[in-house]
Amino acid sequence: MQRKIARFLQHLHIERGASPHTLKSYREDLESLVEYFSEEDGSCPDPAGLTSVELRGYLSALHEAGYAKTSIARKLASLRSFYRHGQREGWVDSNPAKALRNPRKAHKLPHFLTTEEIGRLLAAPAVDGPMGLRDRAMLETLYSGGLRVSELVGLNEGDLDFEQGIVRVRGKGRKERITPLGSYAVRALQTWLAKRQLSAKEPQGREAPVFVNRFGTRLTTRSVGRMLEKHLRESGLDRRTSPHTLRHSFATHLLDRGADIRSVQELLGHKSLETTQIYTHVSTSNLRAAYEKAHPRAR
């Protein structure tokens, strides 16, 4: 079992370009499976011999242990991927996890900011110094492009095209997409780059990181979180807000103003339309206005 898990993780790392965080999640999910069956009979099982019935028992045990439905669904997704790899490797003929159904889960509506709240947040950084200019540029870019925070900190100077107002983004699994940037974000980025000072440790030119700390080295995702916490306090906004909230707000505001869901899916870099559809539950103002205007008995 452990050898097969190691080969699977190596495949994810080398061939799929999985991030360290993704690899850690897969490892923990599969080690949970090993632990369950080891406790059952005292030995580590051969995954090729496990059946759908046995895997269903494992998922039931997770449910009884109080695991959230989202966690169980993630572990099941890891199992499916693991066995698909096993089919390609030839150590299993069929995927015993394929027939198992995901637990039903209630869709949690994403937290987002109104356009007025977004305006307050974007205006919070003081632009009388380099760090304030950087923070303004980061917040504008997150909201203007709907970027994940990992995509933001991974930006290089060569990814920016100010003339066309676009940015090349490397998303999950190193998949690239082109995202438009609004004029506010473009101006904020240009102003910041004129003040940015790079450490000698960082590459120069097109490979230079766009966002750096006060020492001139590339920012981490945690640093972006701390920056946002500071400006949330200053602007008096909901402390539940995270960098991902700006991505939620980006999608919600586009749909509220008539963007079609397929376009929003492309802009967000979602593989599945189902992932994007969560925003239709919070984007209702236009639908209500259309209903009240058109329905003969709406009022």
Backbone as CSV, one residue per row, in Angstrom:
resi,resn,N_x,N_y,N_z,CA_x,CA_y,CA_z,C_x,C_y,C_z
1,MET,0.834,-1.210,0.000,0.000,0.000,0.000,0.866,1.256,0.000
2,GLN,1.847,1.325,0.912,2.664,2.527,1.028,3.455,2.796,-0.258
3,ARG,3.931,1.734,-0.907,4.667,1.906,-2.167,3.764,2.494,-3.242
4,LYS,2.532,2.004,-3.309,1.591,2.479,-4.326,1.206,3.934,-4.050
5,ILE,1.049,4.281,-2.794,0.742,5.667,-2.442,1.912,6.576,-2.830
6,ALA,3.131,6.127,-2.561,4.313,6.936,-2.885,4.410,7.175,-4.390
7,ARG,4.119,6.146,-5.195,4.177,6.281,-6.658,3.080,7.232,-7.143
8,PHE,1.911,7.170,-6.516,0.808,8.050,-6.877,1.167,9.503,-6.584
9,LEU,1.725,9.762,-5.413,2.111,11.130,-5.052,3.219,11.646,-5.961
10,GLN,4.144,10.761,-6.333,5.210,11.150,-7.262,4.612,11.542,-8.617
11,HIS,3.608,10.772,-9.056,2.913,11.075,-10.315,2.250,12.451,-10.246
12,LEU,1.587,12.745,-9.137,0.926,14.045,-8.973,1.933,15.182,-8.998
13,HIS,3.072,14.960,-8.345,4.093,16.009,-8.256,4.776,16.262,-9.589
14,ILE,5.217,15.197,-10.263,6.042,15.344,-11.462,5.191,15.570,-12.712
15,GLU,4.149,14.751,-12.891,3.377,14.807,-14.130,2.202,15.769,-14.078
16,ARG,1.626,15.980,-12.901,0.455,16.841,-12.797,0.792,18.218,-12.220
17,GLY,2.010,18.390,-11.717,2.415,19.677,-11.181,1.661,20.083,-9.937
18,ALA,1.270,19.103,-9.112,0.502,19.396,-7.905,1.339,20.198,-6.914
19,SER,0.685,21.101,-6.188,1.366,21.935,-5.210,1.668,21.130,-3.950
20,PRO,2.591,21.600,-3.104,2.860,20.923,-1.828,1.599,20.768,-0.972
21,HIS,0.740,21.779,-0.989,-0.500,21.709,-0.204,-1.402,20.580,-0.724
22,THR,-1.514,20.454,-2.055,-2.334,19.390,-2.646,-1.756,18.025,-2.322
23,LEU,-0.451,17.881,-2.432,0.194,16.607,-2.119,-0.032,16.223,-0.664
24,LYS,0.043,17.188,0.227,-0.183,16.939,1.655,-1.608,16.438,1.889
25,SER,-2.578,17.039,1.201,-3.977,16.630,1.362,-4.192,15.197,0.883
26,TYR,-3.642,14.864,-0.296,-3.774,13.497,-0.811,-3.110,12.498,0.134
27,ARG,-1.924,12.849,0.616,-1.203,11.938,1.519,-2.019,11.672,2.782
28,GLU,-2.562,12.726,3.369,-3.350,12.566,4.596,-4.611,11.746,4.341
29,ASP,-5.257,11.967,3.203,-6.470,11.209,2.882,-6.176,9.717,2.750
30,LEU,-5.089,9.386,2.064,-4.769,7.981,1.842,-4.208,7.320,3.107
31,GLU,-3.497,8.085,3.918,-3.016,7.532,5.188,-4.181,7.245,6.135
32,SER,-5.258,8.024,6.007,-6.465,7.761,6.791,-7.054,6.402,6.425
33,LEU,-7.020,6.071,5.137,-7.499,4.763,4.680,-6.644,3.644,5.249
34,VAL,-5.331,3.820,5.187,-4.403,2.818,5.719,-4.656,2.607,7.208
35,GLU,-4.817,3.698,7.928,-5.038,3.618,9.375,-6.315,2.860,9.707
36,TYR,-7.379,3.119,8.941,-8.658,2.450,9.202,-8.539,0.941,9.046
37,PHE,-7.969,0.500,7.930,-7.897,-0.944,7.691,-6.841,-1.613,8.559
38,SER,-5.808,-0.876,8.931,-4.806,-1.439,9.834,-5.406,-1.693,11.211
39,GLU,-6.282,-0.810,11.665,-6.947,-1.004,12.944,-7.924,-2.176,12.896
40,GLU,-8.484,-2.425,11.696,-9.463,-3.499,11.553,-8.826,-4.869,11.729
41,ASP,-7.704,-5.107,11.039,-7.113,-6.459,11.107,-5.634,-6.451,11.482
42,GLY,-5.086,-5.269,11.824,-3.709,-5.193,12.287,-2.663,-5.182,11.200
43,SER,-3.079,-5.166,9.941,-2.099,-5.163,8.853,-2.500,-4.141,7.802
44,CYS,-1.498,-3.685,7.060,-1.750,-2.718,5.990,-2.239,-3.472,4.756
45,PRO,-3.427,-3.171,4.241,-3.997,-3.966,3.147,-3.379,-3.638,1.795
46,ASP,-3.571,-4.554,0.855,-3.225,-4.301,-0.533,-4.415,-3.590,-1.159
47,PRO,-4.252,-2.356,-1.643,-5.399,-1.621,-2.178,-6.060,-2.323,-3.360
48,ALA,-5.300,-3.163,-4.072,-5.882,-3.878,-5.212,-6.942,-4.874,-4.769
49,GLY,-6.899,-5.284,-3.504,-7.858,-6.270,-3.029,-9.080,-5.681,-2.363
50,LEU,-9.126,-4.356,-2.187,-10.266,-3.731,-1.514,-11.453,-3.610,-2.469
51,THR,-12.649,-3.824,-1.948,-13.867,-3.776,-2.754,-14.649,-2.495,-2.463
52,SER,-15.648,-2.250,-3.307,-16.521,-1.095,-3.091,-17.221,-1.181,-1.741
53,VAL,-17.607,-2.393,-1.344,-18.294,-2.589,-0.065,-17.376,-2.208,1.092
54,GLU,-16.116,-2.614,1.013,-15.166,-2.291,2.085,-14.885,-0.790,2.141
55,LEU,-14.773,-0.169,0.967,-14.546,1.276,0.947,-15.764,2.028,1.471
56,ARG,-16.969,1.516,1.173,-18.172,2.149,1.705,-18.191,2.059,3.229
57,GLY,-17.710,0.952,3.769,-17.610,0.812,5.220,-16.653,1.833,5.817
58,TYR,-15.573,2.083,5.113,-14.599,3.092,5.561,-15.237,4.473,5.602
59,LEU,-15.977,4.838,4.545,-16.638,6.144,4.503,-17.717,6.256,5.581
60,SER,-18.420,5.164,5.844,-19.433,5.163,6.905,-18.787,5.395,8.267
61,ALA,-17.608,4.813,8.467,-16.892,4.995,9.735,-16.470,6.449,9.901
62,LEU,-16.093,7.105,8.810,-15.741,8.522,8.873,-16.961,9.352,9.288
63,HIS,-18.114,8.999,8.718,-19.348,9.719,9.055,-19.681,9.547,10.536
64,GLU,-19.564,8.313,11.022,-19.874,8.045,12.430,-18.885,8.733,13.363
65,ALA,-17.676,8.949,12.882,-16.656,9.616,13.691,-16.834,11.135,13.716
66,GLY,-17.811,11.641,12.976,-18.112,13.066,13.012,-17.427,13.907,11.953
67,TYR,-16.846,13.276,10.935,-16.206,14.045,9.867,-17.260,14.843,9.097
68,ALA,-16.906,16.034,8.676,-17.811,16.858,7.874,-18.024,16.200,6.509
69,LYS,-19.188,16.456,5.929,-19.491,15.863,4.620,-18.496,16.320,3.560
70,THR,-18.033,17.557,3.676,-17.047,18.046,2.708,-15.730,17.281,2.822
71,SER,-15.350,16.922,4.057,-14.107,16.164,4.256,-14.242,14.755,3.697
72,ILE,-15.408,14.143,3.911,-15.638,12.791,3.392,-15.635,12.812,1.870
73,ALA,-16.271,13.830,1.286,-16.289,13.944,-0.177,-14.881,14.104,-0.729
74,ARG,-14.042,14.865,-0.028,-12.658,15.054,-0.484,-11.879,13.748,-0.414
75,LYS,-12.072,12.995,0.664,-11.373,11.719,0.802,-11.825,10.734,-0.280
76,LEU,-13.114,10.764,-0.624,-13.609,9.900,-1.686,-12.999,10.312,-3.032
77,ALA,-12.901,11.606,-3.274,-12.269,12.086,-4.514,-10.812,11.633,-4.586
78,SER,-10.117,11.644,-3.452,-8.732,11.173,-3.418,-8.650,9.690,-3.752
79,LEU,-9.599,8.916,-3.226,-9.629,7.480,-3.519,-9.856,7.230,-5.005
80,ARG,-10.782,7.962,-5.591,-11.053,7.772,-7.027,-9.803,8.068,-7.851
81,SER,-9.125,9.165,-7.518,-7.901,9.521,-8.252,-6.817,8.468,-8.059
82,PHE,-6.681,7.968,-6.834,-5.685,6.953,-6.519,-5.918,5.680,-7.339
83,TYR,-7.170,5.249,-7.412,-7.471,4.025,-8.151,-7.425,4.229,-9.663
84,ARG,-7.746,5.429,-10.136,-7.569,5.696,-11.573,-6.103,5.568,-11.955
85,HIS,-5.240,6.063,-11.087,-3.803,5.910,-11.317,-3.428,4.434,-11.282
86,GLY,-4.036,3.668,-10.360,-3.777,2.235,-10.285,-4.171,1.506,-11.553
87,GLN,-5.268,1.940,-12.180,-5.679,1.329,-13.450,-4.644,1.598,-14.541
88,ARG,-4.141,2.837,-14.566,-3.113,3.157,-15.567,-1.813,2.398,-15.301
89,GLU,-1.498,2.196,-14.008,-0.282,1.471,-13.643,-0.432,-0.034,-13.837
90,GLY,-1.689,-0.506,-13.864,-1.942,-1.915,-14.102,-2.043,-2.788,-12.869
91,TRP,-2.076,-2.174,-11.648,-2.168,-3.016,-10.461,-3.612,-3.239,-9.997
92,VAL,-4.571,-2.626,-10.718,-5.982,-2.877,-10.426,-6.754,-2.803,-11.741
93,ASP,-7.749,-3.679,-11.886,-8.508,-3.733,-13.143,-9.632,-2.704,-13.191
94,SER,-10.298,-2.493,-12.067,-11.418,-1.555,-12.031,-11.276,-0.644,-10.824
95,ASN,-12.028,0.426,-10.829,-11.958,1.432,-9.774,-13.082,1.193,-8.764
96,PRO,-12.791,0.604,-7.596,-13.846,0.308,-6.625,-14.463,1.552,-5.996
97,ALA,-13.796,2.697,-6.111,-14.336,3.933,-5.538,-15.281,4.651,-6.494
98,LYS,-15.292,4.222,-7.765,-16.084,4.927,-8.773,-17.578,4.822,-8.489
99,ALA,-18.015,3.676,-7.981,-19.448,3.450,-7.769,-19.981,4.126,-6.507
100,LEU,-19.110,4.622,-5.658,-19.540,5.221,-4.398,-20.039,6.641,-4.625
101,ARG,-21.135,6.977,-3.975,-21.740,8.300,-4.147,-21.213,9.279,-3.115
102,ASN,-21.050,10.525,-3.556,-20.646,11.568,-2.626,-21.751,11.826,-1.606
103,PRO,-21.395,12.131,-0.365,-22.429,12.490,0.617,-23.123,13.774,0.199
104,ARG,-24.420,13.815,0.418,-25.165,15.031,0.103,-24.712,16.143,1.035
105,LYS,-24.438,17.280,0.476,-23.975,18.388,1.312,-24.759,19.656,0.992
106,ALA,-25.013,20.415,2.025,-25.695,21.695,1.836,-24.697,22.702,1.273
107,HIS,-25.139,23.416,0.248,-24.242,24.411,-0.345,-24.166,25.636,0.554
108,LYS,-22.967,25.925,0.995,-22.751,27.108,1.823,-22.508,28.299,0.907
109,LEU,-23.343,29.316,1.052,-23.205,30.475,0.188,-21.910,31.222,0.503
110,PRO,-21.161,31.597,-0.517,-19.889,32.280,-0.265,-20.101,33.679,0.291
111,HIS,-19.234,34.064,1.199,-19.258,35.424,1.748,-18.659,36.375,0.720
112,PHE,-19.343,37.478,0.456,-18.811,38.454,-0.494,-19.090,39.853,0.018
113,LEU,-18.397,40.817,-0.562,-18.564,42.216,-0.199,-19.411,42.931,-1.245
114,THR,-20.167,43.915,-0.804,-20.901,44.747,-1.751,-19.916,45.650,-2.493
115,THR,-20.399,46.287,-3.554,-19.509,47.184,-4.302,-19.067,48.353,-3.428
116,GLU,-19.956,48.817,-2.543,-19.583,49.917,-1.643,-18.497,49.462,-0.669
117,GLU,-18.615,48.241,-0.146,-17.611,47.712,0.776,-16.283,47.482,0.067
118,ILE,-16.350,47.003,-1.166,-15.123,46.831,-1.956,-14.424,48.177,-2.127
119,GLY,-15.196,49.220,-2.408,-14.607,50.549,-2.564,-13.900,51.014,-1.309
120,ARG,-14.511,50.757,-0.144,-13.878,51.135,1.127,-12.586,50.364,1.348
121,LEU,-12.591,49.079,1.020,-11.394,48.261,1.224,-10.265,48.699,0.301
122,LEU,-10.588,48.948,-0.961,-9.550,49.329,-1.919,-8.955,50.697,-1.601
123,ALA,-9.728,51.524,-0.931,-9.232,52.860,-0.571,-8.475,52.864,0.750
124,ALA,-8.470,51.743,1.473,-7.869,51.707,2.813,-6.351,51.901,2.827
125,PRO,-5.587,51.266,1.919,-4.132,51.442,1.999,-3.714,52.887,1.737
126,ALA,-2.873,53.420,2.613,-2.321,54.762,2.405,-1.274,54.693,1.303
127,VAL,-1.394,55.555,0.315,-0.503,55.457,-0.849,0.625,56.482,-0.782
128,ASP,1.046,56.816,0.435,2.147,57.761,0.593,3.487,57.059,0.812
129,GLY,3.499,55.729,0.642,4.743,54.977,0.787,4.686,53.711,-0.043
130,PRO,5.841,53.057,-0.274,5.877,51.875,-1.142,4.953,50.743,-0.696
131,MET,4.881,50.448,0.625,4.063,49.327,1.074,2.574,49.597,0.867
132,GLY,2.172,50.852,1.028,0.783,51.205,0.764,0.447,51.075,-0.711
133,LEU,1.374,51.498,-1.569,1.179,51.347,-3.014,1.093,49.876,-3.396
134,ARG,1.936,49.065,-2.764,1.899,47.616,-3.025,0.558,47.028,-2.599
135,ASP,0.105,47.378,-1.393,-1.150,46.827,-0.891,-2.320,47.228,-1.774
136,ARG,-2.345,48.479,-2.198,-3.414,48.938,-3.095,-3.386,48.130,-4.400
137,ALA,-2.194,47.917,-4.950,-2.070,47.159,-6.202,-2.505,45.713,-6.019
138,MET,-2.176,45.101,-4.881,-2.576,43.719,-4.639,-4.089,43.588,-4.539
139,LEU,-4.706,44.479,-3.769,-6.162,44.410,-3.596,-6.877,44.681,-4.920
140,GLU,-6.400,45.661,-5.668,-7.009,45.958,-6.967,-6.887,44.766,-7.910
141,THR,-5.737,44.097,-7.901,-5.516,42.966,-8.802,-6.362,41.768,-8.403
142,LEU,-6.453,41.489,-7.100,-7.299,40.386,-6.637,-8.741,40.570,-7.087
143,TYR,-9.258,41.782,-6.913,-10.656,42.033,-7.248,-10.863,42.197,-8.749
144,SER,-9.955,42.890,-9.421,-10.117,43.147,-10.850,-10.034,41.866,-11.675
145,GLY,-9.148,40.953,-11.269,-8.948,39.734,-12.048,-9.582,38.490,-11.465
146,GLY,-10.134,38.585,-10.237,-10.720,37.393,-9.623,-9.681,36.332,-9.321
147,LEU,-8.467,36.737,-8.958,-7.367,35.800,-8.759,-7.445,35.099,-7.410
148,ARG,-6.956,33.874,-7.370,-6.674,33.208,-6.102,-5.420,33.863,-5.514
149,VAL,-5.285,33.784,-4.195,-4.125,34.436,-3.575,-2.823,33.768,-4.024
150,SER,-2.850,32.454,-4.245,-1.639,31.766,-4.723,-1.258,32.237,-6.121
151,GLU,-2.274,32.557,-6.936,-2.006,33.073,-8.277,-1.420,34.484,-8.201
152,LEU,-1.905,35.264,-7.251,-1.404,36.636,-7.081,0.077,36.642,-6.731
153,VAL,0.456,35.866,-5.708,1.859,35.906,-5.275,2.782,35.244,-6.293
154,GLY,2.219,34.429,-7.191,3.032,33.781,-8.211,3.249,34.612,-9.459
155,LEU,2.663,35.804,-9.521,2.805,36.643,-10.714,4.237,37.130,-10.898
156,ASN,4.684,37.080,-12.147,5.974,37.651,-12.534,5.738,38.855,-13.436
157,GLU,6.742,39.692,-13.549,6.590,40.912,-14.342,6.209,40.596,-15.788
158,GLY,6.744,39.502,-16.329,6.436,39.130,-17.708,5.015,38.655,-17.919
159,ASP,4.270,38.423,-16.837,2.873,37.997,-16.958,1.941,39.175,-17.222
160,LEU,2.432,40.390,-17.021,1.588,41.582,-17.157,1.704,42.172,-18.552
161,ASP,0.564,42.506,-19.142,0.532,43.203,-20.430,-0.360,44.430,-20.248
162,PHE,0.257,45.554,-19.909,-0.512,46.758,-19.620,-1.160,47.337,-20.872
163,GLU,-0.517,47.144,-22.006,-1.061,47.715,-23.245,-2.428,47.107,-23.564
164,GLN,-2.550,45.793,-23.383,-3.825,45.132,-23.643,-4.697,45.016,-22.397
165,GLY,-4.125,45.325,-21.234,-4.887,45.233,-19.994,-5.218,43.803,-19.605
166,ILE,-4.229,42.919,-19.700,-4.437,41.517,-19.365,-3.277,40.992,-18.515
167,VAL,-3.523,39.881,-17.846,-2.486,39.229,-17.052,-2.565,37.732,-17.290
168,ARG,-1.408,37.091,-17.392,-1.354,35.631,-17.527,-1.256,35.033,-16.132
169,VAL,-2.164,34.130,-15.831,-2.272,33.570,-14.496,-2.000,32.074,-14.547
170,ARG,-1.200,31.594,-13.593,-0.968,30.153,-13.474,-1.814,29.637,-12.314
171,GLY,-2.843,28.867,-12.660,-3.783,28.379,-11.661,-3.420,27.010,-11.138
172,LYS,-4.453,26.293,-10.674,-4.237,24.964,-10.108,-3.695,24.014,-11.170
173,GLY,-2.769,23.158,-10.756,-2.174,22.208,-11.697,-1.370,22.873,-12.788
174,ARG,-0.881,24.098,-12.516,-0.076,24.878,-13.469,-0.838,25.224,-14.750
175,LYS,-2.150,25.167,-14.711,-2.942,25.554,-15.873,-2.925,27.074,-16.006
176,GLU,-2.698,27.534,-17.223,-2.606,28.967,-17.463,-3.906,29.495,-18.056
177,ARG,-4.231,30.739,-17.712,-5.361,31.417,-18.334,-5.014,32.896,-18.450
178,ILE,-5.704,33.575,-19.340,-5.536,35.010,-19.531,-6.728,35.709,-18.905
179,THR,-6.450,36.697,-18.053,-7.503,37.407,-17.338,-7.387,38.908,-17.601
180,PRO,-8.493,39.564,-17.916,-8.450,41.026,-18.096,-8.202,41.735,-16.774
181,LEU,-7.609,42.909,-16.865,-7.430,43.791,-15.718,-8.075,45.138,-16.024
182,GLY,-8.793,45.680,-15.053,-9.401,46.984,-15.241,-8.387,48.101,-15.152
183,SER,-8.812,49.291,-15.529,-7.894,50.435,-15.579,-7.377,50.804,-14.184
184,TYR,-8.213,50.634,-13.145,-7.766,50.958,-11.795,-6.613,50.027,-11.385
185,ALA,-6.760,48.739,-11.691,-5.711,47.781,-11.342,-4.439,48.054,-12.134
186,VAL,-4.584,48.366,-13.411,-3.410,48.658,-14.248,-2.637,49.846,-13.695
187,ARG,-3.345,50.920,-13.360,-2.659,52.112,-12.827,-1.996,51.803,-11.481
188,ALA,-2.690,51.049,-10.638,-2.114,50.712,-9.330,-0.857,49.863,-9.496
189,LEU,-0.880,48.931,-10.423,0.294,48.085,-10.674,1.460,48.899,-11.233
190,GLN,1.180,49.766,-12.168,2.251,50.583,-12.758,2.895,51.480,-11.700
191,THR,2.072,52.060,-10.833,2.599,52.927,-9.779,3.462,52.132,-8.809
192,TRP,2.995,50.917,-8.444,3.762,50.081,-7.517,5.082,49.633,-8.143
193,LEU,5.055,49.176,-9.382,6.274,48.664,-10.015,7.337,49.752,-10.145
194,ALA,6.904,50.993,-10.264,7.866,52.101,-10.345,8.598,52.298,-9.026
195,LYS,8.011,51.842,-7.916,8.616,52.005,-6.590,9.237,50.719,-6.045
196,ARG,8.895,49.584,-6.659,9.340,48.280,-6.146,10.858,48.155,-6.197
197,GLN,11.417,47.589,-5.117,12.857,47.316,-5.072,13.045,45.821,-4.825
198,LEU,13.791,45.185,-5.722,13.984,43.741,-5.654,15.254,43.377,-4.906
199,SER,15.184,42.264,-4.197,16.382,41.712,-3.568,17.293,41.120,-4.641
200,ALA,18.577,41.100,-4.367,19.528,40.500,-5.307,19.278,39.002,-5.457
201,LYS,18.564,38.402,-4.486,18.268,36.965,-4.538,17.199,36.650,-5.588
202,GLU,16.373,37.641,-5.934,15.272,37.403,-6.850,15.703,37.622,-8.298
203,PRO,15.103,36.877,-9.239,15.422,37.087,-10.657,14.994,38.479,-11.112
204,GLN,15.640,38.979,-12.121,15.335,40.300,-12.657,14.584,40.148,-13.984
205,GLY,14.081,41.250,-14.492,13.419,41.227,-15.797,12.056,40.565,-15.746
206,ARG,11.740,39.808,-16.787,10.404,39.225,-16.935,10.080,38.203,-15.850
207,GLU,11.100,37.594,-15.257,10.869,36.586,-14.214,10.840,37.195,-12.815
208,ALA,10.982,38.498,-12.704,10.970,39.152,-11.399,9.578,39.077,-10.788
209,PRO,9.480,38.803,-9.488,8.163,38.748,-8.844,7.504,40.122,-8.834
210,VAL,6.200,40.144,-9.074,5.492,41.420,-9.069,5.368,41.960,-7.653
211,PHE,5.013,41.092,-6.710,4.762,41.536,-5.345,5.830,40.998,-4.397
212,VAL,6.502,41.913,-3.720,7.588,41.554,-2.808,7.359,42.220,-1.451
213,ASN,8.070,41.712,-0.444,7.987,42.312,0.886,8.991,43.460,1.009
214,ARG,9.132,43.991,2.204,10.021,45.152,2.387,11.483,44.797,2.176
215,PHE,11.795,43.479,2.138,13.178,43.047,1.899,13.429,42.727,0.428
216,GLY,12.393,42.893,-0.390,12.556,42.694,-1.828,12.395,41.264,-2.296
217,THR,11.885,40.365,-1.430,11.689,38.977,-1.834,10.194,38.689,-2.010
218,ARG,9.888,37.677,-2.785,8.501,37.370,-3.152,7.626,37.168,-1.920
219,LEU,6.441,37.714,-1.978,5.485,37.574,-0.877,4.958,36.147,-0.784
220,THR,4.518,35.746,0.412,3.842,34.475,0.627,2.343,34.730,0.737
221,THR,1.561,33.669,0.608,0.112,33.798,0.741,-0.259,34.277,2.141
222,ARG,0.490,33.829,3.156,0.195,34.249,4.523,0.413,35.756,4.687
223,SER,1.420,36.286,4.019,1.669,37.725,4.096,0.498,38.518,3.515
224,VAL,-0.099,38.000,2.444,-1.264,38.670,1.862,-2.420,38.656,2.854
225,GLY,-2.588,37.527,3.555,-3.636,37.447,4.567,-3.442,38.458,5.676
226,ARG,-2.214,38.614,6.136,-1.937,39.601,7.196,-2.176,41.024,6.696
227,MET,-1.792,41.281,5.461,-2.033,42.599,4.873,-3.526,42.901,4.845
228,LEU,-4.332,41.930,4.437,-5.773,42.142,4.360,-6.369,42.375,5.745
229,GLU,-5.931,41.606,6.733,-6.437,41.776,8.103,-6.215,43.211,8.588
230,LYS,-5.063,43.750,8.273,-4.740,45.130,8.684,-5.731,46.118,8.072
231,HIS,-5.999,45.986,6.772,-6.869,46.949,6.101,-8.352,46.713,6.423
232,LEU,-8.708,45.512,6.812,-10.075,45.267,7.280,-10.324,46.024,8.584
233,ARG,-9.324,46.002,9.473,-9.456,46.753,10.735,-9.599,48.241,10.455
234,GLU,-8.796,48.732,9.526,-8.807,50.163,9.226,-10.122,50.611,8.592
235,SER,-10.717,49.733,7.782,-11.939,50.120,7.064,-13.207,49.685,7.775
236,GLY,-13.068,48.949,8.899,-14.227,48.531,9.677,-15.100,47.512,8.979
237,LEU,-14.530,46.676,8.128,-15.301,45.674,7.388,-15.318,44.346,8.122
238,ASP,-16.176,43.460,7.665,-16.384,42.144,8.265,-15.060,41.386,8.356
239,ARG,-14.719,40.953,9.573,-13.437,40.271,9.780,-13.418,38.862,9.191
240,ARG,-14.579,38.350,8.755,-14.604,37.050,8.069,-13.988,37.138,6.678
241,THR,-13.806,38.347,6.205,-13.300,38.548,4.850,-11.874,38.001,4.720
242,SER,-11.645,37.244,3.662,-10.328,36.674,3.357,-9.933,37.113,1.953
243,PRO,-8.682,36.858,1.538,-8.327,37.181,0.151,-9.261,36.523,-0.859
244,HIS,-9.768,35.331,-0.526,-10.665,34.632,-1.454,-12.017,35.339,-1.557
245,THR,-12.370,36.140,-0.530,-13.621,36.892,-0.575,-13.637,37.841,-1.762
246,LEU,-12.490,38.390,-2.114,-12.446,39.299,-3.264,-12.736,38.546,-4.557
247,ARG,-12.338,37.280,-4.603,-12.657,36.435,-5.762,-14.161,36.152,-5.800
248,HIS,-14.743,35.846,-4.630,-16.192,35.646,-4.561,-16.928,36.913,-5.006
249,SER,-16.445,38.069,-4.542,-17.087,39.338,-4.877,-16.985,39.619,-6.370
250,PHE,-15.840,39.336,-6.946,-15.611,39.496,-8.385,-16.674,38.738,-9.177
251,ALA,-16.873,37.465,-8.855,-17.823,36.636,-9.591,-19.259,37.104,-9.386
252,THR,-19.604,37.417,-8.139,-20.965,37.847,-7.822,-21.313,39.148,-8.521
253,HIS,-20.391,40.102,-8.517,-20.670,41.392,-9.136,-20.782,41.275,-10.654
254,LEU,-19.997,40.403,-11.268,-20.113,40.193,-12.710,-21.479,39.623,-13.071
255,LEU,-21.917,38.608,-12.332,-23.214,37.991,-12.619,-24.356,38.959,-12.345
256,ASP,-24.222,39.765,-11.306,-25.249,40.756,-10.988,-25.427,41.769,-12.117
257,ARG,-24.361,41.985,-12.880,-24.410,42.998,-13.941,-24.540,42.380,-15.327
258,GLY,-24.993,41.131,-15.371,-25.387,40.539,-16.651,-24.370,39.661,-17.342
259,ALA,-23.212,39.414,-16.744,-22.234,38.515,-17.372,-22.802,37.103,-17.411
260,ASP,-22.558,36.379,-18.507,-23.069,35.012,-18.570,-22.157,34.088,-17.777
261,ILE,-22.736,33.033,-17.258,-22.030,32.177,-16.305,-20.849,31.453,-16.943
262,ARG,-20.948,31.146,-18.240,-19.818,30.474,-18.915,-18.596,31.386,-18.966
263,SER,-18.822,32.663,-19.210,-17.704,33.613,-19.242,-17.068,33.737,-17.864
264,VAL,-17.901,33.780,-16.830,-17.381,33.872,-15.466,-16.599,32.613,-15.120
265,GLN,-17.078,31.462,-15.582,-16.346,30.211,-15.362,-14.945,30.294,-15.958
266,GLU,-14.844,30.821,-17.179,-13.540,30.949,-17.831,-12.641,31.935,-17.081
267,LEU,-13.212,33.035,-16.651,-12.421,34.047,-15.951,-11.893,33.527,-14.622
268,LEU,-12.689,32.703,-13.939,-12.267,32.154,-12.656,-11.320,30.966,-12.824
269,GLY,-11.298,30.365,-14.014,-10.466,29.180,-14.227,-11.059,27.931,-13.612
270,HIS,-12.406,27.886,-13.482,-13.064,26.699,-12.948,-13.130,25.609,-14.006
271,LYS,-12.788,24.404,-13.625,-12.875,23.276,-14.546,-14.321,22.893,-14.796
272,SER,-15.150,22.963,-13.749,-16.540,22.552,-13.841,-17.461,23.748,-13.681
273,LEU,-18.517,23.789,-14.491,-19.509,24.856,-14.368,-20.232,24.770,-13.030
274,GLU,-20.335,23.564,-12.485,-21.023,23.390,-11.207,-20.364,24.220,-10.109
275,THR,-19.047,24.339,-10.169,-18.328,25.139,-9.173,-18.721,26.603,-9.264
276,THR,-18.925,27.082,-10.484,-19.280,28.490,-10.689,-20.730,28.765,-10.309
277,GLN,-21.594,27.765,-10.416,-23.020,27.988,-10.219,-23.384,28.400,-8.799
278,ILE,-22.485,28.185,-7.848,-22.763,28.615,-6.478,-23.035,30.113,-6.432
279,TYR,-22.435,30.875,-7.353,-22.600,32.326,-7.324,-23.975,32.766,-7.810
280,THR,-24.682,31.896,-8.532,-26.020,32.271,-8.981,-26.979,32.353,-7.802
281,HIS,-26.664,31.714,-6.680,-27.537,31.750,-5.509,-27.451,33.083,-4.776
282,VAL,-26.354,33.783,-4.946,-26.204,35.062,-4.250,-26.341,36.245,-5.201
283,SER,-26.485,35.952,-6.483,-26.574,37.013,-7.482,-28.015,37.104,-7.973
284,THR,-28.889,37.735,-7.208,-30.319,37.705,-7.497,-30.939,39.061,-7.781
285,SER,-30.210,40.140,-7.589,-30.814,41.471,-7.717,-31.333,41.726,-9.123
286,ASN,-30.567,41.304,-10.160,-31.020,41.510,-11.531,-32.235,40.656,-11.851
287,LEU,-32.239,39.429,-11.329,-33.385,38.553,-11.568,-34.652,39.144,-10.961
288,ARG,-34.529,39.672,-9.755,-35.685,40.260,-9.096,-36.188,41.481,-9.868
289,ALA,-35.271,42.313,-10.319,-35.666,43.503,-11.077,-36.376,43.116,-12.371
290,ALA,-35.849,42.090,-13.066,-36.470,41.633,-14.307,-37.861,41.059,-14.046
291,TYR,-37.983,40.332,-12.944,-39.264,39.738,-12.582,-40.302,40.830,-12.309
292,GLU,-39.926,41.813,-11.503,-40.882,42.869,-11.145,-41.260,43.721,-12.353
293,LYS,-40.354,43.831,-13.321,-40.657,44.618,-14.509,-41.570,43.862,-15.476
294,ALA,-41.405,42.547,-15.575,-42.073,41.780,-16.624,-43.324,41.034,-16.158
295,HIS,-43.357,40.588,-14.909,-44.489,39.751,-14.488,-45.722,40.603,-14.198
296,PRO,-46.880,40.245,-14.768,-48.072,41.085,-14.613,-48.589,41.163,-13.177
297,ARG,-48.255,40.211,-12.352,-48.738,40.238,-10.977,-47.585,40.274,-9.955
298,ALA,-46.494,40.887,-10.358,-45.341,40.973,-9.464,-45.569,41.991,-8.354
299,ARG,-46.398,42.993,-8.598,-46.624,44.049,-7.602,-48.085,44.076,-7.173
